[in-house]
């Protein structure tokens, strides 16, 4: 079998990260849209599931699903976005799905566990085709916050 050169492999990975981010963002936005259709019903559902501070938790979840979904698609603030998405999905695991067992078709936590893991992974990696990458190239602060390289990084390493 022929080996893929490192540069080509990185290009393929960046495209896969982009596709994964877009799909993940769409899933979170769709779930937020579903909750937003009946906010009072969603709050009642949070309350019935014994989720702490159900009204605040509902609005926090909606913001993370809509705002985080859009940010995930754009590749913006990925470490924070991935972490917040993991927090809300793990909250769903603990408060809603845990008692149903593992399998999704039985109401279990399988799907939310996958969402949490993918959110954390994409939040930590994200790929080159992300807004974070563009902003970090121009802003040292953003580069530090997101763990991405700043444009001057290559110049600094050469001058040392």
Secondary structure, 3 states (H helix, E strand, C coil): CCCCCHHHHHHHHHHHHHHHHHHHHHHHHHHHHHHHCCHHHHHHHHHHCCCCCHHHHHHHHHHHHHHHHHHHHHCCCHHHHHHHHHHHHHHHHHHHHHHHCCCHHHCCCHHHHHHHHHHHHHHHCCCCCCHHHHHHHHCHHHHHHHCCCCCCHHHHHHHC
